[in-house]
Amino acid sequence: MTNILTTEQVKEALYLDDDANVQMLEMYSNQATSYIFHKTGYDFSKDIEKEPLAILCAQMYIRQIYFGSTGYNKQHDYLIGIGGLISDLQIIADEKLKVIL
């Protein structure tokens, strides 16, 4: 399965060391890709050149999950940013889907 983020990009987004669990990195990448797909109706992971806003949204989404896993973390509250990016990605997705149809 193709994802928006590579495991290397997930590791960098979460500021993890090189020995980070690859299965965990893949899980986060899968979750972010699925979230964006279900919110926009478009699979940004299939684009040859990944949409920069999709990459940023996926990074913010996994940070929200990772750093908020033990409770609310004010320093890693990305909900407003994620919501704004999803709105932008929905517009981009609508345009891409019009071209396909």
C-alpha positions in Angstrom: 0.0 0.0 0.0 1.2 3.5 -0.9 1.2 6.1 1.8 1.5 9.9 1.8 4.5 9.7 4.1 7.4 7.3 4.0 8.6 5.7 7.2 11.6 8.0 7.1 9.3 11.0 6.9 7.3 9.7 9.9 10.5 9.2 11.9 11.6 12.7 11.1 8.2 14.2 11.9 8.2 12.6 15.3 11.8 13.4 16.0 12.7 9.7 16.5 16.1 8.0 16.4 17.2 5.7 13.5 16.3 2.6 15.6 12.6 3.5 15.7 10.2 0.6 15.3 9.4 0.3 11.6 6.0 -1.3 12.1 5.0 1.6 14.3 6.2 4.1 11.7 4.2 2.3 9.0 1.1 2.2 11.3 1.2 6.0 11.7 1.7 6.5 8.0 -1.2 4.3 7.2 -3.4 6.1 9.7 -2.6 9.5 8.3 -3.2 8.4 4.8 -6.5 6.8 5.7 -7.6 9.9 7.6 -6.9 12.3 4.7 -8.5 9.9 2.2 -11.7 9.6 4.2 -11.9 13.3 4.9 -11.3 14.4 1.3 -12.5 11.5 -0.8 -9.3 11.5 -2.8 -6.2 9.3 -2.4 -3.3 11.7 -2.3 -0.9 8.9 -1.8 -1.3 7.8 -5.4 0.0 11.1 -6.9 3.4 10.8 -8.4 4.4 14.1 -6.8 2.9 14.3 -3.4 0.8 17.3 -2.6 2.8 19.4 -0.1 -0.3 20.2 1.9 -1.2 16.5 2.2 2.3 15.9 3.5 2.0 18.7 6.0 -1.4 17.5 7.1 -0.2 13.9 7.5 2.8 15.1 9.6 0.5 17.2 11.9 -1.9 14.3 12.2 0.7 11.8 13.3 2.2 14.3 15.7 -1.2 14.9 17.2 -1.7 11.2 17.8 1.9 10.5 19.0 2.4 13.4 21.3 -1.2 13.4 22.6 -1.3 9.6 23.3 -1.0 10.1 27.1 -3.4 13.0 27.2 -3.8 16.6 26.0 -0.5 18.2 25.1 -0.8 21.9 24.5 2.5 22.1 22.6 1.3 19.6 20.1 -2.3 20.6 19.6 -2.6 20.6 15.8 -6.4 20.3 15.6 -7.0 23.8 14.1 -4.2 23.4 11.6 -5.3 19.9 10.6 -8.9 21.2 10.1 -7.7 24.1 7.9 -5.5 21.8 5.8 -8.3 19.3 5.4 -10.5 22.1 4.1 -7.8 23.1 1.6 -7.2 19.5 0.6 -11.0 19.0 0.0 -10.9 21.8 -2.5 -7.8 20.3 -4.2 -9.4 16.9 -4.2 -12.6 18.2 -5.8 -10.5 19.8 -8.6 -8.5 16.6 -9.1 -11.7 14.5 -9.2 -13.3 16.8 -11.8 -10.4 16.2 -14.1 -10.7 12.4 -13.7 -14.5 12.5 -14.5 
